[in-house]
Amino acid sequence: MRLKGKVAIITGAAAGIGRASAVLFAQEGAGIAAVDLDREGNEALASEILKAGGRAVAIAGDVSQAADVQRIVRQTREHFRTLDILFNNAGIVMKGKIHETTEEEWDRTAAINVKSMYLLCHEVVPIFLEQGSGVILNTSSATALRSVADRVAYSTSKGAVLALTRSMALDYAKNSIRVNCLCPGTIDTPSLGRRLSAFADPAEARRQFIARQPMGRLGTADEVAQAALYLVSDEAAFVTGTALSIDGGSAI
Ligand SMILES: NC(=O)c1ccc[n+]([C@@H]2O[C@H](COP(=O)([O-])OP(=O)(O)OC[C@H]3O[C@@H](n4cnc5c(N)ncnc54)[C@H](O)[C@@H]3O)[C@@H](O)[C@H]2O)c1
């Protein structure tokens, strides 16, 4: 019970890394405010946690919209009364080189992958400052640390998440607010499934993705959730401003 009595907002909780983290954090004792655009998937996740004896509330919303974010934080506090952890995980992948990327695609990627973190942190940090504690975890990506072809808007947004994490970690280091980020490599989630299905031969594309991996396999959402658990737990009390790679050695 490494998160006993804690309350966590997790965005992008209905699928992939967010879902695995919500289930794991709940098993470790946290109350989960599960946030996602996908109302049905989010409610299914919350029911699963409740059935297993955990604490959860499903809150549907778009994290790139200020009014939704204000409501998400308000509903979380009305439901649980407290708030200890913010896991900014919702994100989208945008394919394309810069000359192929439309302004709308660029803005949407920035809004969902980066502005959402500004909006949530803007609401949550005053709460953490008042209580004198809090933990923020952001999902960046391996693409923030090294070049990946054909992902310019996505890579730029994830680089911004890394810079946001480091800036905030320094700004609040003396306030007992820790801010870290995850840099996952290629993780087998519904998002990856959608990327593969865009290829003419998705099974062959999957084989090629796997062939590029030093460990000869993709990562799992559960493996990323374990890293997330460490960073939000008290075991990481002296860890702030860090970017933790969970990439099976792809950066080597
Ligand atoms: N899967 C990978 O290989 C990989 C690698 C590196 C980083 N990441 C990052 O990890 C995070 C999670 O990725 P995943 O693979 O689990 O993705 P996923 O698509 O499987 O799940 C993401 C969830 O976020 C939700 N979401 C999307 N936009 C939203 C919005 N505006 N408001 C609220 N919810 C929204 C979706 O509905 C979905 O349930 C993302 O930030 C992604 O960029 C993933």
The ligand as an SDF file (V2000), in Angstrom:
LIG
                    3D

 44 48  0  0  0  0  0  0  0  0999 V2000
    2.3840    4.1310  -26.3440 N   0  0  0  0  0  0  0  0  0  0  0  0
    3.5960    4.6100  -26.5750 C   0  0  0  0  0  0  0  0  0  0  0  0
    4.4150    3.9900  -27.2900 O   0  0  0  0  0  0  0  0  0  0  0  0
    4.0380    5.9230  -25.9380 C   0  0  0  0  0  0  0  0  0  0  0  0
    5.3970    6.2710  -26.0070 C   0  0  0  0  0  0  0  0  0  0  0  0
    5.8180    7.4560  -25.4360 C   0  0  0  0  0  0  0  0  0  0  0  0
    4.9020    8.3010  -24.8120 C   0  0  0  0  0  0  0  0  0  0  0  0
    3.5930    7.9540  -24.7740 N   0  0  0  0  0  0  0  0  0  0  0  0
    2.6700    8.8960  -24.1100 C   0  0  0  0  0  0  0  0  0  0  0  0
    1.9830    8.2160  -23.0940 O   0  0  0  0  0  0  0  0  0  0  0  0
    0.6990    8.8280  -22.8870 C   0  0  0  0  0  0  0  0  0  0  0  0
   -0.3600    7.7480  -22.9440 C   0  0  0  0  0  0  0  0  0  0  0  0
   -0.2320    7.0810  -24.1860 O   0  0  0  0  0  0  0  0  0  0  0  0
   -0.9790    5.7180  -24.5160 P   0  0  0  0  0  0  0  0  0  0  0  0
   -0.1190    5.0250  -25.5050 O   0  0  0  0  0  0  0  0  0  0  0  0
   -1.4000    5.0400  -23.2680 O   0  0  0  0  0  0  0  0  0  0  0  0
   -2.2210    6.3420  -25.3250 O   0  0  0  0  0  0  0  0  0  0  0  0
   -3.7250    5.7980  -25.5670 P   0  0  0  0  0  0  0  0  0  0  0  0
   -4.1910    6.4940  -26.8080 O   0  0  0  0  0  0  0  0  0  0  0  0
   -3.7260    4.3230  -25.5570 O   0  0  0  0  0  0  0  0  0  0  0  0
   -4.4870    6.4060  -24.3170 O   0  0  0  0  0  0  0  0  0  0  0  0
   -4.5710    7.8140  -24.1630 C   0  0  0  0  0  0  0  0  0  0  0  0
   -5.8790    8.1860  -23.5090 C   0  0  0  0  0  0  0  0  0  0  0  0
   -5.9100    9.6330  -23.4470 O   0  0  0  0  0  0  0  0  0  0  0  0
   -7.2280   10.0570  -23.7550 C   0  0  0  0  0  0  0  0  0  0  0  0
   -7.2120   11.4230  -24.2750 N   0  0  0  0  0  0  0  0  0  0  0  0
   -6.7110   11.8460  -25.4700 C   0  0  0  0  0  0  0  0  0  0  0  0
   -6.9300   13.1520  -25.6070 N   0  0  0  0  0  0  0  0  0  0  0  0
   -7.5780   13.5710  -24.4870 C   0  0  0  0  0  0  0  0  0  0  0  0
   -8.0840   14.8380  -24.0500 C   0  0  0  0  0  0  0  0  0  0  0  0
   -7.9760   15.9240  -24.8140 N   0  0  0  0  0  0  0  0  0  0  0  0
   -8.6870   14.9060  -22.8380 N   0  0  0  0  0  0  0  0  0  0  0  0
   -8.8280   13.8010  -22.0720 C   0  0  0  0  0  0  0  0  0  0  0  0
   -8.3820   12.5810  -22.4310 N   0  0  0  0  0  0  0  0  0  0  0  0
   -7.7610   12.4720  -23.6260 C   0  0  0  0  0  0  0  0  0  0  0  0
   -7.7180    9.0410  -24.7970 C   0  0  0  0  0  0  0  0  0  0  0  0
   -9.1430    9.0250  -24.8670 O   0  0  0  0  0  0  0  0  0  0  0  0
   -7.1240    7.7420  -24.2840 C   0  0  0  0  0  0  0  0  0  0  0  0
   -8.0070    7.0600  -23.4160 O   0  0  0  0  0  0  0  0  0  0  0  0
    0.5660    9.8870  -23.9830 C   0  0  0  0  0  0  0  0  0  0  0  0
    0.9310   11.1490  -23.4600 O   0  0  0  0  0  0  0  0  0  0  0  0
    1.5870    9.4510  -25.0140 C   0  0  0  0  0  0  0  0  0  0  0  0
    2.0660   10.5070  -25.8150 O   0  0  0  0  0  0  0  0  0  0  0  0
    3.1360    6.7760  -25.3140 C   0  0  0  0  0  0  0  0  0  0  0  0
  1  2  1  0
  2  3  2  0
  2  4  1  0
  4  5  1  0
  4 44  2  0
  5  6  2  0
  6  7  1  0
  7  8  2  0
  8  9  1  0
  8 44  1  0
  9 10  1  0
  9 42  1  0
 10 11  1  0
 11 12  1  0
 11 40  1  0
 12 13  1  0
 13 14  1  0
 14 15  2  0
 14 16  1  0
 14 17  1  0
 17 18  1  0
 18 19  2  0
 18 20  1  0
 18 21  1  0
 21 22  1  0
 22 23  1  0
 23 24  1  0
 23 38  1  0
 24 25  1  0
 25 26  1  0
 25 36  1  0
 26 27  1  0
 26 35  1  0
 27 28  2  0
 28 29  1  0
 29 30  1  0
 29 35  2  0
 30 31  1  0
 30 32  2  0
 32 33  1  0
 33 34  2  0
 34 35  1  0
 36 37  1  0
 36 38  1  0
 38 39  1  0
 40 41  1  0
 40 42  1  0
 42 43  1  0
M  CHG  2   8   1  16  -1
M  END
$$$$
